Amino acid sequence: MHVAGYKYNEIADKMNLPLGTVKSRIFFARKRLQERFADYV
């Protein structure tokens, strides 16, 4: 949803999750992607 342009608070409301959880999950997902694709930079 973040990639589709939704704001953190919109995602939290729609998924019924705390805002901090949404931010944390996006942060760690972005970190994993950066590690996985580090060779492509």
mmCIF entry with sequence, helices, sheets and N, C-alpha, C, O atoms, coordinates in Angstrom:
data_MODEL
# 
_entry.id   MODEL 
# 
_entity.id                         1 
_entity.type                       polymer 
_entity.pdbx_number_of_molecules   1 
# 
_entity_poly.entity_id                      1 
_entity_poly.type                           'polypeptide(L)' 
_entity_poly.nstd_linkage                   no 
_entity_poly.nstd_monomer                   no 
_entity_poly.pdbx_seq_one_letter_code       MHVAGYKYNEIADKMNLPLGTVKSRIFFARKRLQERFADYV 
_entity_poly.pdbx_seq_one_letter_code_can   MHVAGYKYNEIADKMNLPLGTVKSRIFFARKRLQERFADYV 
_entity_poly.pdbx_strand_id                 A 
# 
loop_
_entity_poly_seq.entity_id 
_entity_poly_seq.num 
_entity_poly_seq.mon_id 
_entity_poly_seq.hetero 
1 1  MET n 
1 2  HIS n 
1 3  VAL n 
1 4  ALA n 
1 5  GLY n 
1 6  TYR n 
1 7  LYS n 
1 8  TYR n 
1 9  ASN n 
1 10 GLU n 
1 11 ILE n 
1 12 ALA n 
1 13 ASP n 
1 14 LYS n 
1 15 MET n 
1 16 ASN n 
1 17 LEU n 
1 18 PRO n 
1 19 LEU n 
1 20 GLY n 
1 21 THR n 
1 22 VAL n 
1 23 LYS n 
1 24 SER n 
1 25 ARG n 
1 26 ILE n 
1 27 PHE n 
1 28 PHE n 
1 29 ALA n 
1 30 ARG n 
1 31 LYS n 
1 32 ARG n 
1 33 LEU n 
1 34 GLN n 
1 35 GLU n 
1 36 ARG n 
1 37 PHE n 
1 38 ALA n 
1 39 ASP n 
1 40 TYR n 
1 41 VAL n 
# 
_struct_asym.id          A 
_struct_asym.entity_id   1 
# 
loop_
_struct_conf.conf_type_id 
_struct_conf.id 
_struct_conf.pdbx_PDB_helix_id 
_struct_conf.beg_label_comp_id 
_struct_conf.beg_label_asym_id 
_struct_conf.beg_label_seq_id 
_struct_conf.pdbx_beg_PDB_ins_code 
_struct_conf.end_label_comp_id 
_struct_conf.end_label_asym_id 
_struct_conf.end_label_seq_id 
_struct_conf.pdbx_end_PDB_ins_code 
_struct_conf.beg_auth_comp_id 
_struct_conf.beg_auth_asym_id 
_struct_conf.beg_auth_seq_id 
_struct_conf.end_auth_comp_id 
_struct_conf.end_auth_asym_id 
_struct_conf.end_auth_seq_id 
_struct_conf.pdbx_PDB_helix_class 
_struct_conf.details 
_struct_conf.pdbx_PDB_helix_length 
HELX_P HELX_P1 AA1 TYR A 8  ? MET A 15 ? TYR A 8  MET A 15 1 ? 8  
HELX_P HELX_P2 AA2 LEU A 19 ? ARG A 36 ? LEU A 19 ARG A 36 1 ? 18 
HELX_P HELX_P3 AA3 ALA A 38 ? TYR A 40 ? ALA A 38 TYR A 40 5 ? 3  
# 
_struct_conf_type.id          HELX_P 
_struct_conf_type.criteria    ? 
_struct_conf_type.reference   ? 
# 
loop_
_atom_site.group_PDB 
_atom_site.id 
_atom_site.type_symbol 
_atom_site.label_atom_id 
_atom_site.label_alt_id 
_atom_site.label_comp_id 
_atom_site.label_asym_id 
_atom_site.label_entity_id 
_atom_site.label_seq_id 
_atom_site.pdbx_PDB_ins_code 
_atom_site.Cartn_x 
_atom_site.Cartn_y 
_atom_site.Cartn_z 
_atom_site.occupancy 
_atom_site.B_iso_or_equiv 
_atom_site.pdbx_formal_charge 
_atom_site.auth_seq_id 
_atom_site.auth_comp_id 
_atom_site.auth_asym_id 
_atom_site.auth_atom_id 
_atom_site.pdbx_PDB_model_num 
ATOM 1   N N  . MET A 1 1  ? 0.827  -1.196 0.000  1.00 0.00 ? 1  MET A N  1 
ATOM 2   C CA . MET A 1 1  ? 0.000  0.000  0.000  1.00 0.00 ? 1  MET A CA 1 
ATOM 3   C C  . MET A 1 1  ? 0.875  1.266  0.000  1.00 0.00 ? 1  MET A C  1 
ATOM 4   O O  . MET A 1 1  ? 0.526  2.274  -0.613 1.00 0.00 ? 1  MET A O  1 
ATOM 5   N N  . HIS A 1 2  ? 1.995  1.192  0.687  1.00 0.00 ? 2  HIS A N  1 
ATOM 6   C CA . HIS A 1 2  ? 2.897  2.344  0.736  1.00 0.00 ? 2  HIS A CA 1 
ATOM 7   C C  . HIS A 1 2  ? 3.417  2.666  -0.661 1.00 0.00 ? 2  HIS A C  1 
ATOM 8   O O  . HIS A 1 2  ? 3.505  3.830  -1.052 1.00 0.00 ? 2  HIS A O  1 
ATOM 9   N N  . VAL A 1 3  ? 3.758  1.623  -1.402 1.00 0.00 ? 3  VAL A N  1 
ATOM 10  C CA . VAL A 1 3  ? 4.253  1.802  -2.770 1.00 0.00 ? 3  VAL A CA 1 
ATOM 11  C C  . VAL A 1 3  ? 3.167  2.407  -3.653 1.00 0.00 ? 3  VAL A C  1 
ATOM 12  O O  . VAL A 1 3  ? 3.464  3.149  -4.590 1.00 0.00 ? 3  VAL A O  1 
ATOM 13  N N  . ALA A 1 4  ? 1.918  2.091  -3.356 1.00 0.00 ? 4  ALA A N  1 
ATOM 14  C CA . ALA A 1 4  ? 0.796  2.605  -4.139 1.00 0.00 ? 4  ALA A CA 1 
ATOM 15  C C  . ALA A 1 4  ? 0.462  4.057  -3.791 1.00 0.00 ? 4  ALA A C  1 
ATOM 16  O O  . ALA A 1 4  ? -0.411 4.661  -4.414 1.00 0.00 ? 4  ALA A O  1 
ATOM 17  N N  . GLY A 1 5  ? 1.157  4.615  -2.795 1.00 0.00 ? 5  GLY A N  1 
ATOM 18  C CA . GLY A 1 5  ? 0.971  6.026  -2.481 1.00 0.00 ? 5  GLY A CA 1 
ATOM 19  C C  . GLY A 1 5  ? 0.170  6.323  -1.227 1.00 0.00 ? 5  GLY A C  1 
ATOM 20  O O  . GLY A 1 5  ? -0.088 7.486  -0.917 1.00 0.00 ? 5  GLY A O  1 
ATOM 21  N N  . TYR A 1 6  ? -0.224 5.293  -0.506 1.00 0.00 ? 6  TYR A N  1 
ATOM 22  C CA . TYR A 1 6  ? -0.959 5.515  0.741  1.00 0.00 ? 6  TYR A CA 1 
ATOM 23  C C  . TYR A 1 6  ? -0.022 6.070  1.808  1.00 0.00 ? 6  TYR A C  1 
ATOM 24  O O  . TYR A 1 6  ? 1.157  5.718  1.855  1.00 0.00 ? 6  TYR A O  1 
ATOM 25  N N  . LYS A 1 7  ? -0.549 6.930  2.653  1.00 0.00 ? 7  LYS A N  1 
ATOM 26  C CA . LYS A 1 7  ? 0.208  7.478  3.774  1.00 0.00 ? 7  LYS A CA 1 
ATOM 27  C C  . LYS A 1 7  ? 0.206  6.464  4.914  1.00 0.00 ? 7  LYS A C  1 
ATOM 28  O O  . LYS A 1 7  ? -0.657 5.589  4.980  1.00 0.00 ? 7  LYS A O  1 
ATOM 29  N N  . TYR A 1 8  ? 1.177  6.594  5.805  1.00 0.00 ? 8  TYR A N  1 
ATOM 30  C CA . TYR A 1 8  ? 1.281  5.664  6.935  1.00 0.00 ? 8  TYR A CA 1 
ATOM 31  C C  . TYR A 1 8  ? -0.026 5.573  7.725  1.00 0.00 ? 8  TYR A C  1 
ATOM 32  O O  . TYR A 1 8  ? -0.488 4.481  8.055  1.00 0.00 ? 8  TYR A O  1 
ATOM 33  N N  . ASN A 1 9  ? -0.613 6.729  8.021  1.00 0.00 ? 9  ASN A N  1 
ATOM 34  C CA . ASN A 1 9  ? -1.846 6.710  8.826  1.00 0.00 ? 9  ASN A CA 1 
ATOM 35  C C  . ASN A 1 9  ? -3.021 6.077  8.072  1.00 0.00 ? 9  ASN A C  1 
ATOM 36  O O  . ASN A 1 9  ? -3.887 5.461  8.692  1.00 0.00 ? 9  ASN A O  1 
ATOM 37  N N  . GLU A 1 10 ? -3.058 6.218  6.769  1.00 0.00 ? 10 GLU A N  1 
ATOM 38  C CA . GLU A 1 10 ? -4.103 5.577  5.977  1.00 0.00 ? 10 GLU A CA 1 
ATOM 39  C C  . GLU A 1 10 ? -3.950 4.055  6.013  1.00 0.00 ? 10 GLU A C  1 
ATOM 40  O O  . GLU A 1 10 ? -4.936 3.327  6.124  1.00 0.00 ? 10 GLU A O  1 
ATOM 41  N N  . ILE A 1 11 ? -2.721 3.590  5.918  1.00 0.00 ? 11 ILE A N  1 
ATOM 42  C CA . ILE A 1 11 ? -2.458 2.156  5.972  1.00 0.00 ? 11 ILE A CA 1 
ATOM 43  C C  . ILE A 1 11 ? -2.846 1.611  7.343  1.00 0.00 ? 11 ILE A C  1 
ATOM 44  O O  . ILE A 1 11 ? -3.503 0.574  7.440  1.00 0.00 ? 11 ILE A O  1 
ATOM 45  N N  . ALA A 1 12 ? -2.442 2.306  8.392  1.00 0.00 ? 12 ALA A N  1 
ATOM 46  C CA . ALA A 1 12 ? -2.748 1.874  9.759  1.00 0.00 ? 12 ALA A CA 1 
ATOM 47  C C  . ALA A 1 12 ? -4.259 1.771  9.966  1.00 0.00 ? 12 ALA A C  1 
ATOM 48  O O  . ALA A 1 12 ? -4.739 0.795  10.543 1.00 0.00 ? 12 ALA A O  1 
ATOM 49  N N  . ASP A 1 13 ? -5.006 2.763  9.503  1.00 0.00 ? 13 ASP A N  1 
ATOM 50  C CA . ASP A 1 13 ? -6.465 2.743  9.653  1.00 0.00 ? 13 ASP A CA 1 
ATOM 51  C C  . ASP A 1 13 ? -7.084 1.589  8.879  1.00 0.00 ? 13 ASP A C  1 
ATOM 52  O O  . ASP A 1 13 ? -7.930 0.865  9.403  1.00 0.00 ? 13 ASP A O  1 
ATOM 53  N N  . LYS A 1 14 ? -6.665 1.423  7.646  1.00 0.00 ? 14 LYS A N  1 
ATOM 54  C CA . LYS A 1 14 ? -7.256 0.394  6.787  1.00 0.00 ? 14 LYS A CA 1 
ATOM 55  C C  . LYS A 1 14 ? -6.930 -1.026 7.261  1.00 0.00 ? 14 LYS A C  1 
ATOM 56  O O  . LYS A 1 14 ? -7.761 -1.926 7.146  1.00 0.00 ? 14 LYS A O  1 
ATOM 57  N N  . MET A 1 15 ? -5.720 -1.223 7.795  1.00 0.00 ? 15 MET A N  1 
ATOM 58  C CA . MET A 1 15 ? -5.291 -2.549 8.234  1.00 0.00 ? 15 MET A CA 1 
ATOM 59  C C  . MET A 1 15 ? -5.565 -2.786 9.725  1.00 0.00 ? 15 MET A C  1 
ATOM 60  O O  . MET A 1 15 ? -5.299 -3.864 10.256 1.00 0.00 ? 15 MET A O  1 
ATOM 61  N N  . ASN A 1 16 ? -6.103 -1.756 10.383 1.00 0.00 ? 16 ASN A N  1 
ATOM 62  C CA . ASN A 1 16 ? -6.417 -1.836 11.816 1.00 0.00 ? 16 ASN A CA 1 
ATOM 63  C C  . ASN A 1 16 ? -5.169 -2.188 12.644 1.00 0.00 ? 16 ASN A C  1 
ATOM 64  O O  . ASN A 1 16 ? -5.190 -3.089 13.482 1.00 0.00 ? 16 ASN A O  1 
ATOM 65  N N  . LEU A 1 17 ? -4.085 -1.446 12.379 1.00 0.00 ? 17 LEU A N  1 
ATOM 66  C CA . LEU A 1 17 ? -2.817 -1.640 13.071 1.00 0.00 ? 17 LEU A CA 1 
ATOM 67  C C  . LEU A 1 17 ? -2.361 -0.317 13.679 1.00 0.00 ? 17 LEU A C  1 
ATOM 68  O O  . LEU A 1 17 ? -2.742 0.751  13.202 1.00 0.00 ? 17 LEU A O  1 
ATOM 69  N N  . PRO A 1 18 ? -1.546 -0.388 14.731 1.00 0.00 ? 18 PRO A N  1 
ATOM 70  C CA . PRO A 1 18 ? -0.964 0.850  15.269 1.00 0.00 ? 18 PRO A CA 1 
ATOM 71  C C  . PRO A 1 18 ? -0.022 1.490  14.250 1.00 0.00 ? 18 PRO A C  1 
ATOM 72  O O  . PRO A 1 18 ? 0.605  0.792  13.453 1.00 0.00 ? 18 PRO A O  1 
ATOM 73  N N  . LEU A 1 19 ? 0.072  2.787  14.278 1.00 0.00 ? 19 LEU A N  1 
ATOM 74  C CA . LEU A 1 19 ? 0.917  3.530  13.343 1.00 0.00 ? 19 LEU A CA 1 
ATOM 75  C C  . LEU A 1 19 ? 2.374  3.081  13.437 1.00 0.00 ? 19 LEU A C  1 
ATOM 76  O O  . LEU A 1 19 ? 3.041  2.936  12.413 1.00 0.00 ? 19 LEU A O  1 
ATOM 77  N N  . GLY A 1 20 ? 2.867  2.862  14.638 1.00 0.00 ? 20 GLY A N  1 
ATOM 78  C CA . GLY A 1 20 ? 4.248  2.432  14.835 1.00 0.00 ? 20 GLY A CA 1 
ATOM 79  C C  . GLY A 1 20 ? 4.538  1.092  14.172 1.00 0.00 ? 20 GLY A C  1 
ATOM 80  O O  . GLY A 1 20 ? 5.633  0.880  13.651 1.00 0.00 ? 20 GLY A O  1 
ATOM 81  N N  . THR A 1 21 ? 3.575  0.197  14.187 1.00 0.00 ? 21 THR A N  1 
ATOM 82  C CA . THR A 1 21 ? 3.737  -1.109 13.550 1.00 0.00 ? 21 THR A CA 1 
ATOM 83  C C  . THR A 1 21 ? 3.884  -0.955 12.047 1.00 0.00 ? 21 THR A C  1 
ATOM 84  O O  . THR A 1 21 ? 4.729  -1.602 11.429 1.00 0.00 ? 21 THR A O  1 
ATOM 85  N N  . VAL A 1 22 ? 3.071  -0.108 11.466 1.00 0.00 ? 22 VAL A N  1 
ATOM 86  C CA . VAL A 1 22 ? 3.137  0.135  10.020 1.00 0.00 ? 22 VAL A CA 1 
ATOM 87  C C  . VAL A 1 22 ? 4.494  0.717  9.651  1.00 0.00 ? 22 VAL A C  1 
ATOM 88  O O  . VAL A 1 22 ? 5.128  0.258  8.700  1.00 0.00 ? 22 VAL A O  1 
ATOM 89  N N  . LYS A 1 23 ? 4.942  1.717  10.388 1.00 0.00 ? 23 LYS A N  1 
ATOM 90  C CA . LYS A 1 23 ? 6.234  2.340  10.108 1.00 0.00 ? 23 LYS A CA 1 
ATOM 91  C C  . LYS A 1 23 ? 7.376  1.338  10.251 1.00 0.00 ? 23 LYS A C  1 
ATOM 92  O O  . LYS A 1 23 ? 8.291  1.301  9.428  1.00 0.00 ? 23 LYS A O  1 
ATOM 93  N N  . SER A 1 24 ? 7.311  0.529  11.301 1.00 0.00 ? 24 SER A N  1 
ATOM 94  C CA . SER A 1 24 ? 8.344  -0.471 11.549 1.00 0.00 ? 24 SER A CA 1 
ATOM 95  C C  . SER A 1 24 ? 8.410  -1.501 10.430 1.00 0.00 ? 24 SER A C  1 
ATOM 96  O O  . SER A 1 24 ? 9.495  -1.825 9.947  1.00 0.00 ? 24 SER A O  1 
ATOM 97  N N  . ARG A 1 25 ? 7.267  -2.012 10.019 1.00 0.00 ? 25 ARG A N  1 
ATOM 98  C CA . ARG A 1 25 ? 7.231  -3.029 8.972  1.00 0.00 ? 25 ARG A CA 1 
ATOM 99  C C  . ARG A 1 25 ? 7.742  -2.491 7.645  1.00 0.00 ? 25 ARG A C  1 
ATOM 100 O O  . ARG A 1 25 ? 8.456  -3.188 6.924  1.00 0.00 ? 25 ARG A O  1 
ATOM 101 N N  . ILE A 1 26 ? 7.383  -1.263 7.322  1.00 0.00 ? 26 ILE A N  1 
ATOM 102 C CA . ILE A 1 26 ? 7.863  -0.658 6.076  1.00 0.00 ? 26 ILE A CA 1 
ATOM 103 C C  . ILE A 1 26 ? 9.374  -0.424 6.150  1.00 0.00 ? 26 ILE A C  1 
ATOM 104 O O  . ILE A 1 26 ? 10.088 -0.657 5.175  1.00 0.00 ? 26 ILE A O  1 
ATOM 105 N N  . PHE A 1 27 ? 9.856  0.031  7.296  1.00 0.00 ? 27 PHE A N  1 
ATOM 106 C CA . PHE A 1 27 ? 11.285 0.255  7.485  1.00 0.00 ? 27 PHE A CA 1 
ATOM 107 C C  . PHE A 1 27 ? 12.076 -1.030 7.272  1.00 0.00 ? 27 PHE A C  1 
ATOM 108 O O  . PHE A 1 27 ? 13.060 -1.044 6.532  1.00 0.00 ? 27 PHE A O  1 
ATOM 109 N N  . PHE A 1 28 ? 11.638 -2.124 7.931  1.00 0.00 ? 28 PHE A N  1 
ATOM 110 C CA . PHE A 1 28 ? 12.369 -3.384 7.829  1.00 0.00 ? 28 PHE A CA 1 
ATOM 111 C C  . PHE A 1 28 ? 12.242 -4.006 6.443  1.00 0.00 ? 28 PHE A C  1 
ATOM 112 O O  . PHE A 1 28 ? 13.183 -4.643 5.969  1.00 0.00 ? 28 PHE A O  1 
ATOM 113 N N  . ALA A 1 29 ? 11.113 -3.835 5.796  1.00 0.00 ? 29 ALA A N  1 
ATOM 114 C CA . ALA A 1 29 ? 10.946 -4.345 4.428  1.00 0.00 ? 29 ALA A CA 1 
ATOM 115 C C  . ALA A 1 29 ? 11.871 -3.595 3.476  1.00 0.00 ? 29 ALA A C  1 
ATOM 116 O O  . ALA A 1 29 ? 12.498 -4.207 2.612  1.00 0.00 ? 29 ALA A O  1 
ATOM 117 N N  . ARG A 1 30 ? 11.961 -2.293 3.625  1.00 0.00 ? 30 ARG A N  1 
ATOM 118 C CA . ARG A 1 30 ? 12.849 -1.478 2.786  1.00 0.00 ? 30 ARG A CA 1 
ATOM 119 C C  . ARG A 1 30 ? 14.306 -1.873 3.016  1.00 0.00 ? 30 ARG A C  1 
ATOM 120 O O  . ARG A 1 30 ? 15.089 -1.956 2.069  1.00 0.00 ? 30 ARG A O  1 
ATOM 121 N N  . LYS A 1 31 ? 14.667 -2.116 4.275  1.00 0.00 ? 31 LYS A N  1 
ATOM 122 C CA . LYS A 1 31 ? 16.025 -2.519 4.616  1.00 0.00 ? 31 LYS A CA 1 
ATOM 123 C C  . LYS A 1 31 ? 16.373 -3.867 3.976  1.00 0.00 ? 31 LYS A C  1 
ATOM 124 O O  . LYS A 1 31 ? 17.463 -4.032 3.430  1.00 0.00 ? 31 LYS A O  1 
ATOM 125 N N  . ARG A 1 32 ? 15.437 -4.840 4.045  1.00 0.00 ? 32 ARG A N  1 
ATOM 126 C CA . ARG A 1 32 ? 15.658 -6.147 3.435  1.00 0.00 ? 32 ARG A CA 1 
ATOM 127 C C  . ARG A 1 32 ? 15.833 -6.034 1.920  1.00 0.00 ? 32 ARG A C  1 
ATOM 128 O O  . ARG A 1 32 ? 16.689 -6.702 1.340  1.00 0.00 ? 32 ARG A O  1 
ATOM 129 N N  . LEU A 1 33 ? 15.022 -5.191 1.284  1.00 0.00 ? 33 LEU A N  1 
ATOM 130 C CA . LEU A 1 33 ? 15.144 -5.001 -0.163 1.00 0.00 ? 33 LEU A CA 1 
ATOM 131 C C  . LEU A 1 33 ? 16.489 -4.387 -0.529 1.00 0.00 ? 33 LEU A C  1 
ATOM 132 O O  . LEU A 1 33 ? 17.114 -4.790 -1.510 1.00 0.00 ? 33 LEU A O  1 
ATOM 133 N N  . GLN A 1 34 ? 16.932 -3.413 0.259  1.00 0.00 ? 34 GLN A N  1 
ATOM 134 C CA . GLN A 1 34 ? 18.228 -2.789 -0.016 1.00 0.00 ? 34 GLN A CA 1 
ATOM 135 C C  . GLN A 1 34 ? 19.361 -3.796 0.113  1.00 0.00 ? 34 GLN A C  1 
ATOM 136 O O  . GLN A 1 34 ? 20.294 -3.785 -0.689 1.00 0.00 ? 34 GLN A O  1 
ATOM 137 N N  . GLU A 1 35 ? 19.288 -4.671 1.121  1.00 0.00 ? 35 GLU A N  1 
ATOM 138 C CA . GLU A 1 35 ? 20.315 -5.685 1.305  1.00 0.00 ? 35 GLU A CA 1 
ATOM 139 C C  . GLU A 1 35 ? 20.284 -6.695 0.160  1.00 0.00 ? 35 GLU A C  1 
ATOM 140 O O  . GLU A 1 35 ? 21.326 -7.095 -0.359 1.00 0.00 ? 35 GLU A O  1 
ATOM 141 N N  . ARG A 1 36 ? 19.090 -7.093 -0.220 1.00 0.00 ? 36 ARG A N  1 
ATOM 142 C CA . ARG A 1 36 ? 18.937 -8.122 -1.251 1.00 0.00 ? 36 ARG A CA 1 
ATOM 143 C C  . ARG A 1 36 ? 19.420 -7.635 -2.625 1.00 0.00 ? 36 ARG A C  1 
ATOM 144 O O  . ARG A 1 36 ? 19.995 -8.402 -3.398 1.00 0.00 ? 36 ARG A O  1 
ATOM 145 N N  . PHE A 1 37 ? 19.182 -6.372 -2.911 1.00 0.00 ? 37 PHE A N  1 
ATOM 146 C CA . PHE A 1 37 ? 19.525 -5.835 -4.227 1.00 0.00 ? 37 PHE A CA 1 
ATOM 147 C C  . PHE A 1 37 ? 20.753 -4.927 -4.212 1.00 0.00 ? 37 PHE A C  1 
ATOM 148 O O  . PHE A 1 37 ? 20.927 -4.105 -5.112 1.00 0.00 ? 37 PHE A O  1 
ATOM 149 N N  . ALA A 1 38 ? 21.587 -5.067 -3.217 1.00 0.00 ? 38 ALA A N  1 
ATOM 150 C CA . ALA A 1 38 ? 22.782 -4.221 -3.088 1.00 0.00 ? 38 ALA A CA 1 
ATOM 151 C C  . ALA A 1 38 ? 23.711 -4.383 -4.282 1.00 0.00 ? 38 ALA A C  1 
ATOM 152 O O  . ALA A 1 38 ? 24.385 -3.429 -4.672 1.00 0.00 ? 38 ALA A O  1 
ATOM 153 N N  . ASP A 1 39 ? 23.757 -5.575 -4.867 1.00 0.00 ? 39 ASP A N  1 
ATOM 154 C CA . ASP A 1 39 ? 24.647 -5.814 -6.004 1.00 0.00 ? 39 ASP A CA 1 
ATOM 155 C C  . ASP A 1 39 ? 24.192 -5.115 -7.278 1.00 0.00 ? 39 ASP A C  1 
ATOM 156 O O  . ASP A 1 39 ? 24.975 -4.984 -8.218 1.00 0.00 ? 39 ASP A O  1 
ATOM 157 N N  . TYR A 1 40 ? 22.956 -4.669 -7.327 1.00 0.00 ? 40 TYR A N  1 
ATOM 158 C CA . TYR A 1 40 ? 22.410 -4.052 -8.535 1.00 0.00 ? 40 TYR A CA 1 
ATOM 159 C C  . TYR A 1 40 ? 22.588 -2.545 -8.590 1.00 0.00 ? 40 TYR A C  1 
ATOM 160 O O  . TYR A 1 40 ? 22.177 -1.903 -9.557 1.00 0.00 ? 40 TYR A O  1 
ATOM 161 N N  . VAL A 1 41 ? 23.191 -1.988 -7.572 1.00 0.00 ? 41 VAL A N  1 
ATOM 162 C CA . VAL A 1 41 ? 23.353 -0.536 -7.521 1.00 0.00 ? 41 VAL A CA 1 
ATOM 163 C C  . VAL A 1 41 ? 24.532 -0.089 -8.337 1.00 0.00 ? 41 VAL A C  1 
ATOM 164 O O  . VAL A 1 41 ? 24.817 1.106  -8.407 1.00 0.00 ? 41 VAL A O  1 
# 
